[in-house]
Amino acid sequence: MNMTNLMTQLQETAQFIQSKIAVKADTAIILGSGLGNLSTKIETEFEIPYTAIPNFPVSTVEGHKGRLILGTLNGQKVWVLEGRFHFYEGYSPEQVSFPVRVLKLLGVQNLILSNAAGGVNPDYQVGDLMIIKDHISFFTINPLIGKNESALGTRFPDMSEPYAQEFIDKAKIIAAAHQIKVHEGVYVGVTGPTFETRSEYKLIKFVGGDVVGMSTVQENIAAVHCGMRVFAISVVTDLGIREDNNVITHQEVLEAANAAEPKLTLIISDLVKAIA
């Protein structure tokens, strides 16, 4: 797809959504694997399945419901994407980041990302939460490759603060107030869909990764490119480096995400209000 077509599609999609509901929201939340129940805390004003939105990809992964919601969370208007898209599903990086760019055209300034991730840091346990302070994107495909669309952002975006320090600081205060233990670390983005080999986990640990996952990085890059401020948090759903011969399954990932979700919901709910 060339950039002219991309902008046409983005505008078409944003106009379609605005024709259904004209309410604006400054903040949007993208929910990852097994983290969809946060949407039950939202007073929903509008919802639509991805399948009914022009030009939208359709999530194919278990644990991703595939709905766009607009509603009120903790007194604040928010967009929620219940389910995301991944490169490993066969989508291009442009398609993966398409919803983020649509949100920008809908007026969103702040993006909150959640995900399920594999723990690499030996201090992490299943069910722990990690605020992402930085990421390593070299193991996945940059969504900005190709002709730059200046209507979205600059050719060479600065990535010195991909996750807004102000939001990180607020989230840490919120977590402490609720007595929720949170780590702060580096997320390494990979393509998937295979879970990592033992040698790959060792490499990721060696380059400074605390967790590893198959999402988030491309969304973050697209968001930073178009001027959004981003906060992201991972639920540690499995541990990659252990002495026993552990085998990781997607079902285990979903179960761990579900167990940690109440803590995640508290932090995101309070953060939405704090950044309003």
Buried (B, 14 or more C-beta within 10 A) or exposed (E): EEBEEBBEBBBEBBEBBBEEEEBEBBBBBBBBBBBBBBBEBBEEEEBBBBEEBEBBBBBBBEBBBBBBBBBBBBEBBBBBBBBBBBBBBEBBBBBBBBBBBBBBBBBBBBBBBBBBBBBBBEEBEBBBBBBBBBBBBEBBBBBBEBEBBEEBBEEEBEEEBBBBEEBBEBBBEBBEEEEBEBBBBBBBBBEBEEBBEEEBBBBBBEEEBBBBBBBBBBBBBBBBBBEBBBBBBBBBBBBBBEEEEEEBEBEBBBBBBBBBBEBBBBBBBBBBBBBE
